[in-house]
Amino acid sequence: MSITRRAVLRSLTATSVLAAASPLCTPAIAQTRPCRLGILAPRTGIAASPGISGLKATEWAVERFNAAGGIAGRQIELLVEEETSPKDTIERFQKLVQQDKVDCVLGIISTGVALALGPVVEEARALTIFWDGTTQDGVDEKLANARYLFKSTDNECEAVMSSLLAIKHWKGQFKRIAGINPDYSYGRNNMAAFIALLKRFNVEHEVVTGQWPKVGSMELTSNVAALKAAKPDLIFSSLLFADLPVFMKQATAAELTQGTKLVFPAAGFQHTLMKKDFTPEGMLFGHNTLYFDNPNASAMAKEFVGWYFDKQKDYPNWEADRAYFAIASYKAAVEAAAKAKGTAWPQKDDVIDAMTGLSLESLGGKGSWRKDHIAEQTFVQGFSTHKNKYDFVTLEPSSIETMYATDLQKPPGANFWDWLKTAQFKL
């Protein structure tokens, strides 16, 4: 029986039409396309350390997820762009969304970039999960009803925790307090939160000086001299970028740290640079949502830390946890929505609905998403020690304390300063 070329073409055309019309064929076709995730992260400059930690955690997650079938059967493909200025980062975000057609965008560390990018995300209707930064102007949320954007925990969580721990352990042991904090909203709000909590718990105190260096400033000798002249009993500092180890070197050389209590809620951002020869024992030290040497860490976290050291010859900071939580949340939401809808790949709105209220285990512990799309995560802080196998300080194991964001973060719609006056804190 002979079959003409025209008959074959008619048959193929009919088959193509039926395949396009049949919902049973859609999943098979859809599964051939990778899940494309856009990443915006700094890899150079003062924020390189957290950017690299976050990027490496994402790469590690992709390795594990792809080996287990990807996300809902699709292999994951990463498209990485640099986070720099707000303007340039927005342009790269638009490229990822409009040109590269990514399924989701993850990343962002700078609050300034996050504030500028938030409204663009909503206008583009592009599902986006921030690692860090917030959409707060000061402590006032500027994108309270975000639909497509999921945001990190409030920046003030670490300051609230370290303030509570300082009061718990040192109340009555200090009066003269000083601060050295970066001169933008994060630094000023952290210092103000510390003072507000001292007042809340009736801790007698006097602010003897406040130093406000520009972000990333490496010349801090005048600030160190002013602190030493003020003779504080306690120094509160939310320095967290490359300027932090520079300050510690200069402060130690000036004998500023001798006999002075030190509260550094964000020191974990630079933890492997906080060397023993200039970082004292006994300082209150924040590792926040990931402490790489936590004796209570999960098997997953220990596996990641080992992998990270093999790759980087270094140890990750907490941005790794923020990044893992973001991509793991997306995976869990996609797969939950697909299962609920009985489809191979769910619609964007179904993924958003599945992610709202989602809870899962991240590298640093439990994490979840509130109804206002703000993350709640596990925070870890303690006192520094030299008793370890490293050349930098770690946390003294018996001093490690863990708190969940529900006890550190203002509720949806609340005024931060009013909440500090009434919240039922656990000391």
Summary of the structure (lengths in Angstrom):
residues: 427
radius of gyration: 24.3
end to end distance: 88.0
largest distance: 102.6
contacts: 1468
relative contact order: 0.13
helix: 44%
strand: 19%
